[in-house]
Amino acid sequence: MPDPASQLQCIYAAGFELQTFERFPKSIGVVRDNCIALLEATPEGLRMVGTPGWRMGEVMGVLVEREGRQIFQAKSELIEATPERLEILSRFRSDLEKLLAGGNSEPHP
């Protein structure tokens, strides 16, 4: 079983920033390129809590569809989910999932 401390070390070495949040005392935030995911320790190692989103100040905007278009939303704050942002988020999630699975720690170019 993966050791959460070793996993965090690999995630950090792969260029992700680690943060803690008072609102989520049992989770650690993983940030890169304005994307953010929350991780929690389990007996099987670290796992993502929910899905990654877009960092909007001190909160995470979740990807939603509104009026036929995709946006990131955190409470009443909205940011357009441009194709570029969606690509960045997809790469972030893919790289993080590989690291959590014990795969290649090399980030996408």
C-alpha positions in Angstrom: 0.0 0.0 0.0 1.3 3.5 -0.9 2.6 5.6 2.0 0.8 9.0 1.9 3.9 10.9 2.9 5.9 9.3 0.0 3.0 10.1 -2.4 3.0 13.7 -1.3 6.7 13.9 -1.8 6.4 12.6 -5.4 3.5 15.0 -6.1 5.6 17.9 -4.8 8.6 16.8 -6.8 6.4 16.7 -10.0 5.8 20.4 -9.7 2.6 20.6 -7.7 2.2 22.9 -4.7 0.8 21.5 -1.5 -1.6 23.6 0.7 -3.8 23.1 3.7 -7.2 24.7 4.2 -9.0 25.5 7.5 -12.3 24.5 5.8 -11.0 21.1 5.0 -8.8 20.0 8.0 -8.7 16.3 6.9 -7.6 17.1 3.3 -4.6 18.6 1.6 -4.9 20.8 -1.4 -2.8 20.1 -4.5 -2.3 23.1 -6.8 -0.7 23.6 -10.2 -1.5 26.0 -13.1 -4.5 27.4 -11.2 -6.1 24.0 -10.9 -6.8 22.5 -7.5 -7.7 19.1 -6.1 -8.3 18.0 -2.5 -6.6 14.7 -1.4 -7.3 12.7 1.7 -5.4 9.8 3.3 -7.0 6.4 3.2 -5.7 2.9 4.2 -5.0 2.5 0.5 -3.0 5.7 0.2 -4.1 9.2 -0.9 -7.2 9.7 -3.0 -8.9 12.6 -4.6 -12.0 14.0 -2.8 -14.5 14.9 -5.6 -13.1 16.2 -8.8 -10.4 18.8 -9.4 -11.5 22.4 -10.2 -10.3 25.9 -10.9 -8.7 28.0 -8.2 -10.7 31.1 -7.6 -9.0 33.0 -4.8 -9.2 30.9 -1.6 -11.9 28.6 -3.0 -12.3 26.0 -5.7 -14.6 26.6 -8.7 -16.3 23.4 -9.8 -17.0 22.8 -13.5 -20.7 23.1 -14.3 -22.9 23.8 -17.3 -25.1 26.8 -17.3 -27.2 28.1 -20.2 -25.5 25.7 -22.5 -21.9 26.7 -21.7 -19.3 25.4 -19.3 -18.2 27.5 -16.4 -16.3 27.2 -13.2 -18.4 28.3 -10.3 -17.7 29.0 -6.6 -20.8 30.3 -4.9 -21.8 33.4 -6.9 -18.4 33.8 -8.6 -18.2 32.6 -12.2 -15.2 32.1 -14.6 -15.6 30.9 -18.1 -14.3 27.4 -18.8 -12.4 28.3 -21.9 -10.9 25.5 -24.1 -7.5 26.4 -22.7 -8.6 26.2 -19.1 -10.3 22.8 -19.8 -7.1 21.5 -21.4 -5.0 22.6 -18.4 -7.5 21.0 -16.0 -7.5 17.8 -18.0 -3.7 17.6 -17.9 -3.6 18.4 -14.2 -6.1 15.7 -13.4 -4.3 13.1 -15.6 -0.9 13.9 -14.1 -2.3 13.8 -10.6 -4.1 10.5 -11.2 -0.9 8.9 -12.5 1.0 10.0 -9.5 -1.6 8.7 -7.1 -1.6 5.4 -8.9 2.2 5.2 -8.5 2.9 5.9 -12.1 5.2 8.2 -14.0 5.8 11.4 -12.1 6.8 13.4 -15.2 4.3 16.1 -15.8 3.0 16.8 -19.3 5.1 19.4 -21.3 
